[in-house]
Amino acid sequence: MSLSGACAIVGIGQTEFSRGTEASTLDLHLEAALEAIADAGLRPSDVDGIMPNELAGTIAEDFILNLGLENVAFGSTIRTGGASLVSAVQNAALAIHGGVAEVVLLAAGRLGFSSQRVSQTSRGAIAPHPVMRHVDEFERPFGNTVAAQWFAQAARRHMHEYGTTSEDFGRIAVACRKHANLNARALMREKPLSLEQHQASAMITDPFRLFDCSLETDGAVALVVTSAERARDLRQTPAVILGIGEGHGTPPTSVTQKVDMTTLEGVRIAGERAFGMAGLRPADMDCAQIYDGFTWTVLAGLEDLGFCAKGEAAEFIRSGAIELGGELPVNTSGGLLSEGHCSGGNLISESVRQLRGQVEAERQVPGCDHVLVSGEGNFHEGSAMILGRAS
Amino acid sequence: MSIPGRPKPVVTALGEPFWAACNERRLVVQRCLGCQQLRHYPQERCPLCYALEYDWAPLSGRGEVYSYTVSHRPFHPAWQEHAPYVVATIELEEGVRMVSDLIGADPGSIEIGQGVEITFEALDDFGLIPRFRVVKD
């Protein structure tokens, strides 16, 4: 009993993205949740599964309490940082396909600007996390304190092995920004970015400049997942989950200990699983929403998800392929780099909107039938999902 | 250049012998007694042969930069006065890797493959910690 095609994303909700808010994380999650439920044409009382996001620190009880949910049969939280949300969709689909729950609500996003700054603590942590124990013992004492430094070392090694350059990273930032400039929801909608501006921007932690880093953002996204069968009767065109998977590289407790730190091993494995389940290939994708905590994670993601051979993403990017109108438009909302960093939630909401045809006309990928969306978290843990428009 | 105020290692039971050896100016890592594989960071069981038993093998303390980042922004108050600083992943001669902020590294010319060697430095209210410094040719 394959999971392929069994379930669909039927509702999405997204708060305003801001850099400064009076709202609490839970306020934002509840606002997004109610919007997602209404978007699906459902009522809160229809929800019988809850998957809170670990990075936000919310718990199922928060939703049960505030939405008056009396019928919750399933609750679970995935703990792979930025890879969590796509993995949570997998768990939601399993619970639905297995008959445990029918309508699962997922919410993600945090006060990434107002309180949980990832530039100041490892992972914007709200509490110590067991997966950090090696870093806390052997890396933070030596100055390797934040994610930007972990990924910068992976990016530097990639440059060493494959000749990748800072300009290649810059072209990713510029492509995402162009897309954000067309997106009314994007934090950077009114701020154009040139490659020259990227190259002149402040060095944060070499090779990452300011514009190689995603946006610390306050905001939330919520999703409603149900069976493909029930989806047919709901309000929106379903985004059917054709393939989904997660992957865990080893060792999963530090980037510096990876045998090959230039590969997002968890993302690579997740992609293989998702494409395998869907029976599709990278060339079948009309666009891709690739987790962009940093520009380099898009470049490595293009390679590790199979859109390019290892070491060849830079050339692919130089050809203009990842821009709207190109061979594979990537991060068509502006992504975490230019729309806002919502724990990857906005990569999923954008995928759903592209399939529904609900984005600004200049941003719409023509004939968008298949979208790949990926997650990446902690130390190269990964998740990937292929969504298709229901016919 | 010692850096006071750096985060203290959160020492685990598995890691305790590593830090005890550092206090005697010895660099050691776990060695599986089932298959002799060296490993770092410390873990409960050998992931290759699943043996529980291990001892602590001494290392030369010599290695080279496997990758690095030059941090221009101090991500922790302890490095406020030291930016830009070089944080490197060191591959030791014996094949295991460790992380250190480098001593004597020029942020403008540090490269992958640069030779480094161990030095031990006192951290207040903790003990000796292992750092690496650039080896001049």
Chai-1 contact restraints between the chains, C-beta under 6 A:
chainA,res_idxA,chainB,res_idxB,connection_type,confidence,min_distance_angstrom,max_distance_angstrom,comment,restraint_id
A,H134,B,Y41,contact,1.0,0.0,6.0,A-B,restraint_1
A,D136,B,V10,contact,1.0,0.0,6.0,A-B,restraint_2
A,E137,B,P9,contact,1.0,0.0,6.0,A-B,restraint_3
A,E137,B,V10,contact,1.0,0.0,6.0,A-B,restraint_4
A,E137,B,T12,contact,1.0,0.0,6.0,A-B,restraint_5
A,E137,B,G15,contact,1.0,0.0,6.0,A-B,restraint_6
A,F138,B,Y41,contact,1.0,0.0,6.0,A-B,restraint_7
A,E139,B,V99,contact,1.0,0.0,6.0,A-B,restraint_8
A,R140,B,P7,contact,1.0,0.0,6.0,A-B,restraint_9
A,P141,B,R6,contact,1.0,0.0,6.0,A-B,restraint_10
A,P141,B,P7,contact,1.0,0.0,6.0,A-B,restraint_11
A,P141,B,P9,contact,1.0,0.0,6.0,A-B,restraint_12
A,F142,B,V99,contact,1.0,0.0,6.0,A-B,restraint_13
A,F142,B,S100,contact,1.0,0.0,6.0,A-B,restraint_14
A,F142,B,D101,contact,1.0,0.0,6.0,A-B,restraint_15
A,G143,B,W79,contact,1.0,0.0,6.0,A-B,restraint_16
A,G143,B,V87,contact,1.0,0.0,6.0,A-B,restraint_17
A,G143,B,D101,contact,1.0,0.0,6.0,A-B,restraint_18
A,N144,B,V87,contact,1.0,0.0,6.0,A-B,restraint_19
A,N144,B,V99,contact,1.0,0.0,6.0,A-B,restraint_20
A,T145,B,F75,contact,1.0,0.0,6.0,A-B,restraint_21
A,T145,B,H76,contact,1.0,0.0,6.0,A-B,restraint_22
A,V146,B,F75,contact,1.0,0.0,6.0,A-B,restraint_23
A,Q149,B,T69,contact,1.0,0.0,6.0,A-B,restraint_24
A,Q149,B,V87,contact,1.0,0.0,6.0,A-B,restraint_25
A,A152,B,T69,contact,1.0,0.0,6.0,A-B,restraint_26
A,Q153,B,S67,contact,1.0,0.0,6.0,A-B,restraint_27
A,Q153,B,T69,contact,1.0,0.0,6.0,A-B,restraint_28
A,Q153,B,T89,contact,1.0,0.0,6.0,A-B,restraint_29
A,R156,B,S67,contact,1.0,0.0,6.0,A-B,restraint_30
A,R157,B,S67,contact,1.0,0.0,6.0,A-B,restraint_31
A,H160,B,I112,contact,1.0,0.0,6.0,A-B,restraint_32
A,M203,B,H72,contact,1.0,0.0,6.0,A-B,restraint_33
A,I204,B,R73,contact,1.0,0.0,6.0,A-B,restraint_34
A,T205,B,T69,contact,1.0,0.0,6.0,A-B,restraint_35
A,T205,B,S71,contact,1.0,0.0,6.0,A-B,restraint_36
A,D206,B,T69,contact,1.0,0.0,6.0,A-B,restraint_37
A,D206,B,V70,contact,1.0,0.0,6.0,A-B,restraint_38
A,T256,B,T89,contact,1.0,0.0,6.0,A-B,restraint_39
A,T256,B,R97,contact,1.0,0.0,6.0,A-B,restraint_40
A,T256,B,V99,contact,1.0,0.0,6.0,A-B,restraint_41
A,Q257,B,R97,contact,1.0,0.0,6.0,A-B,restraint_42
